[in-house]
Amino acid sequence: MIHINDLVCRMGARTLLEGASAHIPQGQRVGLVGRNGTGKTTLFRILMGDRQPDGGSVTIRPRASITEVAQEAPDGDTPVLECVLEADRERTDLLRELEGEPSAARLAFIHERLAVIEAHSAPARAATILCGLGFPPATHDRPVGTFSGGWRMRVALARALFVRADILLLDEPTNHLDLEATLWLESFLASCPGTVLVISHDRELLNRAVNRILHLENGRLVSYAGNFDRFERTRAERQDHQARAIAKQAEERRHLQAFVDRFRAKATKARQAQSRLRRIEKLQPIAPVIDDRVVPFDFPDPDILPPPLVLLEDAVAGYDGVPVLKGLNLRIDMDDRIALLGANGNGKSTLAKILSGRLKPMEGSMRVPGKLRVGYFAQHQQDELREGESPLQHGLRLMGDLAEVRVRAHLARFGFDADRVRTPVGNLSGGEKARLLIALATRDAPHILVLDEPTNHLDIDARESLMRALNAFRGAVVLVSHDPRLVDMVADRLWLVDGGRVSPFDGDMDDYRRLLLDRARAARREEASESRERAEARASGGVSGGNSGDARARRRAAAEERTRLAPLRKKVEEAEKRVAGFEREKAALEAALADPALYEGPSDRAQELQKALGEVARSLAAAEDAWVQASEALEEAAAGSESDGA
């Protein structure tokens, strides 16, 4: 499908790609990984044809369609659902052509082509994608422009997922998603029939949704079979093997050189010495696997305060007199590690603002010690950074009571050395800006760290470094994150923000995942039940009043209607059972793949399970489609009875 051949790409004096080569077969789901700034997005630009390489070539199968998420969020008065449907240009153009007066031959072609691309099911498929990304059905008719920038980027993602392209490129697709939408996206990509390349620092996504890792490092591409966990193990083994090979070669070189130094001057040993010199010259140096320095995070420890740090009693939180959260009875102590769960828009950020003191309760009480210090980080704060100022200038402005040497020392704890500390913020990467904001948030050694989506611009190694620093931090942590691994490894308490309330969640992230899947299944069943009820109501409606003969006629007609619709209802029930069966099988495979013991044995078993998971995911998608079609057939049949009766 895609051949990358000796690719070279430079940005100014810096070389991003140098001799990069890889082959991506059709149907592969590939995770492109590497440190921030190594050239992953640049490689995407080359694949899309938006940038020409300085050397080498990229070959893509002829006539293969390729799509990506638009960099600019859609806007305007177009309803959300229609905006997604318009992404399929062929369907849109064919439907527009139907509104005119095409010839008979052209009309036949249009209808045939619409059937081939399954245009009739497009609205349902677009609605399913929107619901999966967090848009309730009631919002599908809202104009795109009425949503915030983050939600409009979700619409852009929905458009890319809706288009059935041969090649789908996704660059950090989870950045604007909450955990619920991220879990749905994992499932969607795992069953995607086309070729997928995804740049992501979300470890769980790379474990559940891809079957190959393409690692970009030192300008080269190296391909690894399997998910991210397997990539890490394989790479670690490769590093260990190379380290041992380098040590063995160094020992051989030392031994040969010692012989040469000892016997070079002796005529009887001259020939052997020259032979060993030639062997030394032939020893090709083994290139070590170079790991760049991991981005540091090192939080200053606060002084100890008596508990509780925060006590909320019957508090109400909201904006402009409109409550968002009610009945808040919460307590935070010094050693707490709390993660907030819940869909976007349920009030997680509102609670984070209450806990950080940036929002006052509308009702109730909030008690905190007088000396309490809270460090607050939110992703939108990047907009508040001054592009022309350096990290040092930001630090001096916000830490004006400290000497410059102490400001420098604090920034150095977050990776800003003597060079980067004077770099204008406008020239920093997204990850470096995030680190600067976290450094500024912790400048006064806070007792509580409130972090609202801190990992959006951090690569995997930086996320691991952040995780270790949070676990070592001696204060309390309140975390909002769509990264399940970060939540799993840091939080020991989970609070569920849902329905205007905040309550403890008794379980771990696997339990929360199962809760979300159960809710999704219940919603689908309720939707199907409502469809059946509407169909039955339409079928039996319109007949009322009359004498006993009329009543008997109505009962007889209803019985005949039930008999006629029984086969269709049976198909719906059978389809529901198949969906439930595949869901159970998928959950069992995911549980098996999540077992660490699996990866301690031969890799074949993990590959088999990963392949089986992909097949089950595809079967589940087909079963769900069959279920939807059976439900629609039942509803249409019932509606037809109503029109016949009329």
GUPAPA-528533 format. One record per residue (C-alpha): residue number from 1; residue in one letter; x, y, z. Coordinates in steps of 0.001 Angstrom, whole numbers, padded with zeros to 6 digits, always signed. Layout:
! residues N
k | r | east | north | up
NUM | a | X | Y | Z
...
This chain:
! residues 646
k | r | east | north | up
1 | m | +000000 | +000000 | +000000
2 | i | +002716 | +002500 | +001027
3 | h | +006443 | +002305 | +000250
4 | i | +008778 | +004848 | +001882
5 | n | +012202 | +004717 | +000230
6 | d | +015364 | +006379 | +001640
7 | l | +013447 | +009504 | +002575
8 | v | +015428 | +012641 | +003423
9 | c | +013852 | +015785 | +004848
10 | r | +015505 | +018839 | +006355
11 | m | +014087 | +021786 | +008242
12 | g | +016626 | +024575 | +008032
13 | a | +019923 | +023252 | +009348
14 | r | +018202 | +020352 | +011101
15 | t | +017760 | +016943 | +009462
16 | l | +014487 | +015262 | +010453
17 | l | +014549 | +012243 | +008124
18 | e | +017692 | +010678 | +006716
19 | g | +017458 | +007433 | +004758
20 | a | +014079 | +006587 | +006292
21 | s | +012494 | +003496 | +004682
22 | a | +009421 | +001416 | +005490
23 | h | +006763 | -000707 | +003817
24 | i | +003160 | -000577 | +005085
25 | p | +000956 | -003375 | +003679
26 | q | -002719 | -002882 | +002925
27 | g | -005038 | -003178 | +005912
28 | q | -002344 | -002565 | +008541
29 | r | -003140 | -000374 | +011530
30 | v | +000156 | +001340 | +012286
31 | g | +001139 | +003465 | +015262
32 | l | +003820 | +006025 | +014354
33 | v | +005787 | +006786 | +017524
34 | g | +008831 | +008826 | +018460
35 | r | +009859 | +011741 | +020615
36 | n | +008293 | +015153 | +020038
37 | g | +010055 | +016994 | +017239
38 | t | +011479 | +013922 | +015483
39 | g | +009453 | +014506 | +012296
40 | k | +006295 | +012408 | +012612
41 | t | +003928 | +015164 | +011462
42 | t | +006388 | +016109 | +008713
43 | l | +006206 | +012525 | +007442
44 | f | +002401 | +012841 | +007320
45 | r | +002726 | +016042 | +005293
46 | i | +004923 | +014180 | +002795
47 | l | +002433 | +011300 | +002560
48 | m | -000385 | +013782 | +001877
49 | g | +001691 | +015483 | -000827
50 | d | +001718 | +018798 | +001046
51 | r | +005517 | +018755 | +001329
52 | q | +008223 | +017495 | -000972
53 | p | +011126 | +015521 | +000544
54 | d | +014735 | +016580 | +000005
55 | g | +015580 | +013075 | -001125
56 | g | +014098 | +009629 | -001558
57 | s | +010518 | +008875 | -002529
58 | v | +007099 | +007764 | -001341
59 | t | +005033 | +005360 | -003449
60 | i | +001349 | +004829 | -002728
61 | r | -000825 | +002279 | -004532
62 | p | -002380 | +003881 | -007637
63 | r | -005920 | +005257 | -007197
64 | a | -005776 | +004724 | -003430
65 | s | -007737 | +007410 | -001589
66 | i | -006112 | +009062 | +001419
67 | t | -007631 | +011328 | +004058
68 | e | -006681 | +013046 | +007293
69 | v | -008289 | +015247 | +009924
70 | a | -008525 | +018841 | +008713
71 | q | -006161 | +021135 | +010605
72 | e | -008820 | +023843 | +010834
73 | a | -012044 | +023090 | +012689
74 | p | -015229 | +023354 | +010577
75 | d | -017435 | +026365 | +011207
76 | g | -020631 | +027978 | +009963
77 | d | -024370 | +027303 | +010054
78 | t | -024300 | +023755 | +008642
79 | p | -025858 | +021230 | +011060
80 | v | -023325 | +018847 | +012606
81 | l | -024765 | +015713 | +010984
82 | e | -024917 | +017339 | +007548
83 | c | -021343 | +018599 | +007978
84 | v | -020157 | +015022 | +008505
85 | l | -022213 | +013704 | +005564
86 | e | -020740 | +016353 | +003260
87 | a | -017274 | +014876 | +003861
88 | d | -018191 | +012086 | +001417
89 | r | -017849 | +014184 | -001714
90 | e | -018990 | +011412 | -004078
91 | r | -022258 | +010849 | -002211
92 | t | -022887 | +014588 | -001925
93 | d | -022245 | +015180 | -005632
94 | l | -024417 | +012229 | -006715
95 | l | -027338 | +013348 | -004563
96 | r | -027012 | +016880 | -005875
97 | e | -027018 | +015539 | -009435
98 | l | -030245 | +013635 | -008690
99 | e | -031956 | +016948 | -007923
100 | g | -031467 | +017953 | -011543
101 | e | -032726 | +016094 | -014615
102 | p | -030122 | +013450 | -015514
103 | s | -030628 | +011225 | -018508
104 | a | -032090 | +007764 | -018044
105 | a | -028690 | +006132 | -018435
106 | r | -027065 | +008578 | -016024
107 | l | -029931 | +008138 | -013567
108 | a | -029415 | +004371 | -013562
109 | f | -025677 | +004839 | -012983
110 | i | -026271 | +007258 | -010096
111 | h | -028629 | +004871 | -008322
112 | e | -026273 | +001958 | -008903
113 | r | -023325 | +003932 | -007537
114 | l | -025316 | +005147 | -004514
115 | a | -026150 | +001529 | -003741
116 | v | -022488 | +000488 | -004045
117 | i | -021293 | +003175 | -001601
118 | e | -024233 | +002382 | +000724
119 | a | -025510 | +005939 | +000605
120 | h | -028812 | +004895 | +002212
121 | s | -027058 | +003979 | +005464
122 | a | -024753 | +007018 | +005493
123 | p | -026902 | +009161 | +007865
124 | a | -027085 | +006301 | +010393
125 | r | -023336 | +005689 | +010095
126 | a | -022547 | +009391 | +010525
127 | a | -024861 | +009588 | +013542
128 | t | -023147 | +006548 | +015089
129 | i | -019735 | +008181 | +014716
130 | l | -020976 | +011448 | +016208
131 | c | -022545 | +009642 | +019170
132 | g | -019310 | +007712 | +019701
133 | l | -017362 | +010971 | +019801
134 | g | -019702 | +012401 | +022437
135 | f | -022418 | +014209 | +020435
136 | p | -025883 | +013216 | +021753
137 | p | -028563 | +012803 | +019032
138 | a | -030258 | +015996 | +020190
139 | t | -027182 | +017999 | +019071
140 | h | -026935 | +016587 | +015544
141 | d | -029071 | +019383 | +014081
142 | r | -027166 | +022182 | +015836
143 | p | -025028 | +024420 | +013607
144 | v | -021327 | +023569 | +013777
145 | g | -020426 | +027156 | +014607
146 | t | -022322 | +027044 | +017908
147 | f | -019825 | +024545 | +019376
148 | s | -016511 | +025382 | +021054
149 | g | -013212 | +024885 | +019249
150 | g | -012531 | +021528 | +020920
151 | w | -015938 | +020149 | +019941
152 | r | -015559 | +021432 | +016380
153 | m | -012265 | +019527 | +016168
154 | r | -014279 | +016435 | +017123
155 | v | -016493 | +017182 | +014119
156 | a | -013342 | +017332 | +011960
157 | l | -012332 | +013928 | +013327
158 | a | -015836 | +012555 | +012660
159 | r | -015589 | +013721 | +009028
160 | a | -012278 | +011886 | +008566
161 | l | -013639 | +008690 | +010156
162 | f | -016817 | +008864 | +008067
163 | v | -014977 | +008939 | +004745
164 | r | -014154 | +005345 | +003834
165 | a | -010700 | +006136 | +002499
166 | d | -008124 | +003476 | +001639
167 | i | -005599 | +005242 | +003886
168 | l | -006527 | +007153 | +007047
169 | l | -003949 | +009431 | +008720
170 | l | -004626 | +010511 | +012306
171 | d | -002308 | +012923 | +014135
172 | e | -002952 | +012823 | +017908
173 | p | -006690 | +012084 | +017477
174 | t | -007366 | +011863 | +021245
175 | n | -006154 | +015372 | +022091
176 | h | -009702 | +016805 | +022072
177 | l | -011456 | +013674 | +023365
178 | d | -012521 | +012648 | +026831
179 | l | -011946 | +009128 | +028096
180 | e | -015366 | +007917 | +026934
181 | a | -014800 | +009058 | +023344
182 | t | -011229 | +007703 | +023427
183 | l | -012508 | +004237 | +024354
184 | w | -014989 | +004369 | +021474
185 | l | -012242 | +005463 | +019060
186 | e | -010067 | +002520 | +020133
187 | s | -012877 | +000130 | +019207
188 | f | -013592 | +001924 | +015921
189 | l | -009968 | +001834 | +014766
190 | a | -009522 | -001807 | +015824
191 | s | -012240 | -002787 | +013325
192 | c | -011328 | -000268 | +010601
193 | p | -011021 | -002142 | +007261
194 | g | -008604 | +000285 | +005594
195 | t | -004960 | +001131 | +006236
196 | v | -004542 | +003376 | +009277
197 | l | -001522 | +005399 | +010370
198 | v | -001928 | +007091 | +013725
199 | i | +000485 | +009381 | +015542
200 | s | -000329 | +009025 | +019212
201 | h | +001226 | +009218 | +022649
202 | d | -001760 | +007415 | +024144
203 | r | -000327 | +004094 | +025263
204 | e | -003730 | +002386 | +025615
205 | l | -004777 | +003409 | +022104
206 | l | -001503 | +002044 | +020730
207 | n | -002055 | -001211 | +022603
208 | r | -005688 | -001772 | +021642
209 | a | -006094 | -000292 | +018166
210 | v | -002895 | -000986 | +016181
211 | n | -001106 | -004140 | +015062
212 | r | +002229 | -002610 | +014050
213 | i | +004508 | +000111 | +015438
214 | l | +006662 | +002320 | +013212
215 | h | +009354 | +003944 | +015336
216 | l | +010961 | +007178 | +014135
217 | e | +014314 | +007834 | +015773
218 | n | +017537 | +009476 | +014625
219 | g | +015972 | +010106 | +011209
220 | r | +015282 | +006407 | +010548
221 | l | +012128 | +004273 | +010584
222 | v | +012082 | +000850 | +012219
223 | s | +009008 | -001393 | +011972
224 | y | +007887 | -003678 | +014814
225 | a | +005054 | -006241 | +014720
226 | g | +002422 | -006034 | +017443
227 | n | +001187 | -003323 | +019777
228 | f | +003113 | -000770 | +021827
229 | d | +003860 | -003037 | +024789
230 | r | +005377 | -005606 | +022465
231 | f | +007355 | -002866 | +020701
232 | e | +008843 | -001761 | +024019
233 | r | +009842 | -005303 | +024949
234 | t | +011326 | -006021 | +021511
235 | r | +013226 | -002752 | +021458
236 | a | +014566 | -003299 | +024983
237 | e | +015783 | -006752 | +023914
238 | r | +017405 | -005194 | +020843
239 | q | +019110 | -002552 | +022969
240 | d | +020380 | -005208 | +025363
241 | h | +021645 | -007349 | +022478
242 | q | +023423 | -004387 | +020898
243 | a | +024970 | -003368 | +024219
244 | r | +026337 | -006890 | +024669
245 | a | +027553 | -006966 | +021050
246 | i | +029342 | -003628 | +021509
247 | a | +030975 | -004871 | +024712
248 | k | +032030 | -008119 | +023010
249 | q | +033467 | -006235 | +020036
250 | a | +035368 | -003857 | +022333
251 | e | +036861 | -006828 | +024187
252 | e | +037885 | -008458 | +020892
253 | r | +039457 | -005210 | +019707
254 | r | +041342 | -004849 | +023007
255 | h | +042616 | -008423 | +022810
256 | l | +043813 | -008036 | +019192
257 | q | +045434 | -004678 | +019892
258 | a | +047252 | -006119 | +022890
259 | f | +048770 | -008846 | +020680
260 | v | +049822 | -006275 | +018071
261 | d | +051395 | -003976 | +020681
262 | r | +053298 | -006865 | +022222
263 | f | +054630 | -008607 | +019119
264 | r | +054736 | -005982 | +016355
265 | a | +058491 | -005433 | +016821
266 | k | +059350 | -009146 | +016769
267 | a | +060221 | -010501 | +013330
268 | t | +058896 | -013970 | +014157
269 | k | +055482 | -012540 | +015073
270 | a | +055265 | -009725 | +012523
271 | r | +053021 | -011657 | +010137
272 | q | +050570 | -012552 | +012941
273 | a | +050608 | -008938 | +014160
274 | q | +049817 | -007641 | +010667
275 | s | +047005 | -010202 | +010366
276 | r | +045459 | -008984 | +013602
277 | l | +045776 | -005357 | +012488
278 | r | +043766 | -006204 | +009372
279 | r | +041155 | -007912 | +011559
280 | i | +040921 | -004780 | +013710
281 | e | +040388 | -002655 | +010593
282 | k | +037592 | -004972 | +009440
283 | l | +035692 | -004722 | +012725
284 | q | +032799 | -002454 | +011770
285 | p | +031596 | -000336 | +014694
286 | i | +028165 | -001397 | +015953
287 | a | +025896 | +001641 | +016157
288 | p | +024362 | +001840 | +019621
289 | v | +020657 | +002446 | +020086
290 | i | +020730 | +006037 | +021288
291 | d | +018096 | +007114 | +023765
292 | d | +017699 | +010858 | +024173
293 | r | +017519 | +012188 | +027694
294 | v | +014048 | +011753 | +029146
295 | v | +012246 | +015045 | +029762
296 | p | +012366 | +015644 | +033534
297 | f | +009604 | +016593 | +035934
298 | d | +010632 | +017272 | +039509
299 | f | +008011 | +018818 | +041787
300 | p | +009137 | +020730 | +044880
301 | d | +007823 | +019224 | +048111
302 | p | +005404 | +021367 | +050152
303 | d | +005426 | +021863 | +053901
304 | i | +002973 | +019711 | +055849
305 | l | -000492 | +021092 | +056707
306 | p | -003001 | +019470 | +059078
307 | p | -005920 | +017651 | +057404
308 | p | -008188 | +018267 | +055673
309 | l | -006733 | +020409 | +052917
310 | v | -010193 | +020926 | +051396
311 | l | -013627 | +020251 | +052891
312 | l | -016760 | +020881 | +050800
313 | e | -020164 | +020642 | +052518
314 | d | -023432 | +020797 | +050537
315 | a | -021681 | +022997 | +047990
316 | v | -023161 | +024056 | +044649
317 | a | -020908 | +025031 | +041727
318 | g | -021887 | +026818 | +038548
319 | y | -021717 | +029979 | +036472
320 | d | -023881 | +033099 | +036338
321 | g | -026359 | +031646 | +038807
322 | v | -026816 | +028408 | +036831
323 | p | -025701 | +025343 | +038849
324 | v | -023545 | +022684 | +037184
325 | l | -022783 | +020532 | +040244
326 | k | -024902 | +020125 | +043363
327 | g | -024588 | +018449 | +046741
328 | l | -020794 | +018492 | +046847
329 | n | -019624 | +016806 | +050058
330 | l | -015952 | +016133 | +049424
331 | r | -012699 | +015999 | +051369
332 | i | -009073 | +016090 | +050233
333 | d | -006118 | +015185 | +052441
334 | m | -002377 | +015571 | +051953
335 | d | -001767 | +012050 | +050667
336 | d | -004745 | +011845 | +048272
337 | r | -004366 | +010889 | +044608
338 | i | -007751 | +011522 | +042988
339 | a | -008813 | +011202 | +039337
340 | l | -012059 | +012710 | +038040
341 | l | -014059 | +010532 | +035645
342 | g | -017007 | +011493 | +033466
343 | a | -017867 | +012641 | +029976
344 | n | -016888 | +016115 | +028768
345 | g | -019479 | +018689 | +029747
346 | n | -020461 | +016935 | +032977
347 | g | -018518 | +019328 | +035183
348 | k | -015004 | +017912 | +035709
349 | s | -013322 | +021212 | +034840
350 | t | -015860 | +023079 | +036992
351 | l | -014924 | +020913 | +039980
352 | a | -011221 | +021422 | +039213
353 | k | -011761 | +025190 | +039297
354 | i | -013608 | +024948 | +042625
355 | l | -010822 | +022872 | +044179
356 | s | -008145 | +025245 | +042861
357 | g | -009943 | +028330 | +044197
358 | r | -010593 | +029787 | +040746
359 | l | -014340 | +029432 | +041215
360 | k | -016290 | +030062 | +044409
361 | p | -019220 | +027850 | +045475
362 | m | -022642 | +029374 | +044783
363 | e | -024033 | +027725 | +047922
364 | g | -022741 | +025629 | +050803
365 | s | -019305 | +025904 | +052361
366 | m | -015704 | +025254 | +051411
367 | r | -013113 | +025169 | +054190
368 | v | -009346 | +025278 | +053535
369 | p | -006307 | +026096 | +055720
370 | g | -005144 | +029680 | +055534
371 | k | -001693 | +028690 | +054272
372 | l | -002977 | +026326 | +051575
373 | r | -001247 | +026653 | +048193
374 | v | -002784 | +025113 | +045079
375 | g | -001043 | +024574 | +041744
376 | y | -003457 | +024575 | +038796
377 | f | -002795 | +023481 | +035221
378 | a | -005283 | +023593 | +032340
379 | q | -004511 | +023025 | +028681
380 | h | -006172 | +026283 | +027580
381 | q | -003583 | +028202 | +029627
382 | q | -001168 | +027835 | +026709
383 | d | -003051 | +030746 | +025163
384 | e | -002027 | +032879 | +028152
385 | l | +001708 | +032431 | +027560
386 | r | +003476 | +035421 | +026008
387 | e | +004973 | +034276 | +022719
388 | g | +007798 | +036835 | +022762
389 | e | +008931 | +036084 | +026319
390 | s | +011306 | +033303 | +027326
391 | p | +010632 | +030773 | +030118
392 | l | +013062 | +032751 | +032279
393 | q | +011137 | +035983 | +031706
394 | h | +007858 | +034221 | +032595
395 | g | +009465 | +032861 | +035753
396 | l | +010954 | +036213 | +036812
397 | r | +007601 | +037938 | +036262
398 | l | +005633 | +035383 | +038300
399 | m | +008357 | +034654 | +040886
400 | g | +009586 | +038203 | +041314
401 | d | +010422 | +037740 | +044993
402 | l | +013089 | +035142 | +044139
403 | a | +016601 | +035698 | +042847
404 | e | +017236 | +034826 | +039200
405 | v | +019461 | +031902 | +040173
406 | r | +016585 | +030297 | +042097
407 | v | +014161 | +030873 | +039202
408 | r | +016649 | +029199 | +036865
409 | a | +017045 | +026296 | +039286
410 | h | +013275 | +025759 | +039429
411 | l | +012898 | +025830 | +035638
412 | a | +015826 | +023408 | +035290
413 | r | +013792 | +020851 | +037280
414 | f | +011463 | +020741 | +034257
415 | g | +014079 | +020465 | +031524
416 | f | +014797 | +024130 | +030788
417 | d | +018583 | +024193 | +030737
418 | a | +020798 | +027193 | +030069
419 | d | +019899 | +027171 | +026344
420 | r | +016130 | +026514 | +026455
421 | v | +015479 | +028851 | +029369
422 | r | +016094 | +031873 | +027090
423 | t | +014215 | +030523 | +024035
424 | p | +011102 | +032590 | +023139
425 | v | +007897 | +030719 | +023989
426 | g | +006794 | +031061 | +020367
427 | n | +009684 | +028766 | +019389
428 | l | +008882 | +026068 | +021955
429 | s | +007082 | +022848 | +021060
430 | g | +003657 | +022025 | +022483
431 | g | +005273 | +019639 | +024958
432 | e | +007753 | +022290 | +026112
433 | k | +004932 | +024794 | +026618
434 | a | +003063 | +022220 | +028718
435 | r | +006182 | +021662 | +030837
436 | l | +006598 | +025421 | +031279
437 | l | +003004 | +025767 | +032480
438 | i | +003467 | +022902 | +034946
439 | a | +006716 | +024497 | +036152
440 | l | +004932 | +027827 | +036709
441 | a | +002012 | +026104 | +038437
442 | t | +004393 | +024511 | +040962
443 | r | +006591 | +027545 | +041529
444 | d | +005530 | +027974 | +045190
445 | a | +005593 | +024274 | +046203
446 | p | +001788 | +023783 | +046275
447 | h | +000044 | +021438 | +048697
448 | i | -002454 | +020361 | +046009
449 | l | -001769 | +019892 | +042304
450 | v | -004894 | +020189 | +040140
451 | l | -004043 | +019007 | +036622
452 | d | -006689 | +019278 | +033890
453 | e | -005522 | +017258 | +030834
454 | p | -001777 | +017748 | +031399
455 | t | -000610 | +015169 | +028816
456 | n | -002147 | +016419 | +025560
457 | h | +001169 | +017596 | +024119
458 | l | +003525 | +015226 | +025942
459 | d | +005131 | +012254 | +024231
460 | i | +005099 | +008801 | +025821
461 | d | +008445 | +009160 | +027587
462 | a | +007452 | +012561 | +028970
463 | r | +004176 | +011056 | +030228
464 | e | +006124 | +008328 | +032002
465 | s | +008359 | +010983 | +033570
466 | l | +005283 | +012956 | +034692
467 | m | +003775 | +009794 | +036176
468 | r | +006911 | +009100 | +038230
469 | a | +007068 | +012704 | +039444
470 | l | +003403 | +012681 | +040536
471 | n | +003927 | +009442 | +042450
472 | a | +006941 | +010966 | +044209
473 | f | +005133 | +014261 | +044986
474 | r | +004373 | +014678 | +048718
475 | g | +001222 | +016727 | +048286
476 | a | -002260 | +015868 | +047040
477 | v | -003046 | +015360 | +043335
478 | v | -006369 | +015913 | +041551
479 | l | -006171 | +014672 | +037982
480 | v | -008417 | +015056 | +034930
481 | s | -007044 | +012990 | +032064
482 | h | -008159 | +010894 | +029103
483 | d | -004984 | +008813 | +029496
484 | p | -006133 | +005611 | +031275
485 | r | -002565 | +004544 | +032048
486 | l | -001765 | +007809 | +033818
487 | v | -004963 | +007475 | +035868
488 | d | -004235 | +003821 | +036664
489 | m | -000643 | +004463 | +037728
490 | v | -001239 | +007642 | +039758
491 | a | -004750 | +007705 | +041231
492 | d | -005829 | +005629 | +044219
493 | r | -009291 | +007230 | +044410
494 | l | -011737 | +007805 | +041553
495 | w | -014573 | +010350 | +041633
496 | l | -017334 | +010044 | +039037
497 | v | -018762 | +013375 | +037839
498 | d | -022127 | +012555 | +036328
499 | g | -025661 | +013942 | +036342
500 | g | -024705 | +017078 | +038271
501 | r | -023267 | +015030 | +041160
502 | v | -019839 | +013846 | +042288
503 | s | -019621 | +010419 | +043890
504 | p | -016843 | +007914 | +044663
505 | f | -016362 | +005258 | +042003
506 | d | -015657 | +001902 | +043601
507 | g | -013437 | +000187 | +041038
508 | d | -010506 | +000699 | +038703
509 | m | -010224 | +001856 | +035102
510 | d | -011141 | -001594 | +033771
511 | d | -014346 | -001441 | +035822
512 | y | -015047 | +002037 | +034452
513 | r | -014469 | +000788 | +030906
514 | r | -016993 | -002008 | +031518
515 | l | -019470 | +000522 | +032944
516 | l | -019222 | +002612 | +029785
517 | l | -019680 | -000448 | +027567
518 | d | -022720 | -001528 | +029598
519 | r | -024207 | +001949 | +029271
520 | a | -023633 | +001926 | +025516
521 | r | -025338 | -001460 | +025197
522 | a | -028266 | -000306 | +027344
523 | a | -028623 | +002846 | +025222
524 | r | -028689 | +000768 | +022030
525 | r | -031319 | -001574 | +023487
526 | e | -033430 | +001363 | +024646
527 | e | -033157 | +002925 | +021203
528 | a | -034236 | -000336 | +019568
529 | s | -037113 | -000705 | +022043
530 | e | -038298 | +002826 | +021347
531 | s | -038151 | +002110 | +017611
532 | r | -040313 | -000990 | +018084
533 | e | -042796 | +000915 | +020260
534 | r | -043064 | +003684 | +017688
535 | a | -043595 | +001115 | +014940
536 | e | -046280 | -000695 | +016947
537 | a | -047969 | +002582 | +017838
538 | r | -048092 | +003584 | +014191
539 | a | -049399 | +000133 | +013252
540 | s | -052227 | +000105 | +015804
541 | g | -053039 | +003818 | +015860
542 | g | -055901 | +005537 | +014052
543 | v | -058579 | +002999 | +015017
544 | s | -060739 | +004028 | +017969
545 | g | -064275 | +003970 | +019244
546 | g | -067069 | +001852 | +017690
547 | n | -069198 | -001074 | +018929
548 | s | -068185 | -004571 | +020079
549 | g | -067926 | -005740 | +016465
550 | d | -065439 | -002990 | +015826
551 | a | -063503 | -004053 | +018952
552 | r | -063364 | -007668 | +017755
553 | a | -062209 | -006460 | +014351
554 | r | -059518 | -004362 | +015967
555 | r | -058324 | -007291 | +018073
556 | r | -058321 | -009567 | +015013
557 | a | -056416 | -006992 | +012989
558 | a | -053919 | -006528 | +015818
559 | a | -053415 | -010306 | +016053
560 | e | -052866 | -010549 | +012311
561 | e | -050429 | -007656 | +012512
562 | r | -048481 | -009351 | +015308
563 | t | -048336 | -012564 | +013279
564 | r | -047139 | -010711 | +010186
565 | l | -044456 | -008811 | +012061
566 | a | -043327 | -011797 | +014161
567 | p | -040581 | -012948 | +011723
568 | l | -039153 | -009428 | +011612
569 | r | -039221 | -009155 | +015406
570 | k | -037483 | -012531 | +015617
571 | k | -034745 | -011258 | +013299
572 | v | -034255 | -008230 | +015554
573 | e | -034015 | -010444 | +018637
574 | e | -031565 | -012826 | +016949
575 | a | -029461 | -009880 | +015803
576 | e | -029413 | -008528 | +019377
577 | k | -028240 | -011923 | +020653
578 | r | -025438 | -012021 | +018070
579 | v | -024321 | -008527 | +019074
580 | a | -024331 | -009512 | +022756
581 | g | -022350 | -012687 | +021966
582 | f | -019684 | -010819 | +020028
583 | e | -019490 | -008175 | +022777
584 | r | -018849 | -010910 | +025369
585 | e | -016228 | -012516 | +023141
586 | k | -014552 | -009129 | +022536
587 | a | -014489 | -008383 | +026287
588 | a | -012903 | -011790 | +026987
589 | l | -010184 | -011222 | +024357
590 | e | -009456 | -007716 | +025665
591 | a | -009149 | -009121 | +029196
592 | a | -006740 | -011796 | +027950
593 | l | -004633 | -009218 | +026107
594 | a | -004541 | -007025 | +029227
595 | d | -003030 | -009862 | +031300
596 | p | +000711 | -009119 | +031807
597 | a | +001424 | -012851 | +032093
598 | l | +000538 | -013241 | +028416
599 | y | +003622 | -011295 | +027372
600 | e | +006017 | -013289 | +029505
601 | g | +005614 | -016349 | +027255
602 | p | +005934 | -016846 | +023489
603 | s | +004769 | -013901 | +021375
604 | d | +002699 | -016138 | +019065
605 | r | -000167 | -016350 | +021548
606 | a | -000423 | -012556 | +021840
607 | q | -000438 | -012247 | +018049
608 | e | -003188 | -014841 | +017786
609 | l | -005293 | -013022 | +020363
610 | q | -004706 | -009649 | +018665
611 | k | -005758 | -011147 | +015322
612 | a | -008802 | -012760 | +016918
613 | l | -009733 | -009424 | +018515
614 | g | -009631 | -007717 | +015127
615 | e | -011835 | -010398 | +013595
616 | v | -014322 | -010245 | +016467
617 | a | -014413 | -006430 | +016261
618 | r | -015235 | -006665 | +012553
619 | s | -017884 | -009311 | +013225
620 | l | -019360 | -007127 | +015960
621 | a | -019568 | -004154 | +013593
622 | a | -021286 | -006332 | +010956
623 | a | -023677 | -007733 | +013566
624 | e | -024563 | -004237 | +014760
625 | d | -025230 | -003171 | +011165
626 | a | -027479 | -006215 | +010702
627 | w | -029273 | -005359 | +013928
628 | v | -029863 | -001765 | +012777
629 | q | -031141 | -002967 | +009375
630 | a | -033468 | -005508 | +011015
631 | s | -034851 | -002825 | +013334
632 | e | -035373 | -000463 | +010400
633 | a | -037117 | -003223 | +008404
634 | l | -039467 | -003880 | +011332
635 | e | -040213 | -000176 | +011694
636 | e | -040814 | +000245 | +007952
637 | a | -043103 | -002807 | +007851
638 | a | -045140 | -001472 | +010742
639 | a | -045308 | +001949 | +009140
640 | g | -046446 | +000327 | +005890
641 | s | -049301 | -001372 | +007737
642 | e | -050368 | +001980 | +009105
643 | s | -050431 | +003551 | +005646
644 | d | -052322 | +000540 | +004214
645 | g | -054884 | +000827 | +006988
646 | a | -055279 | +004491 | +006284
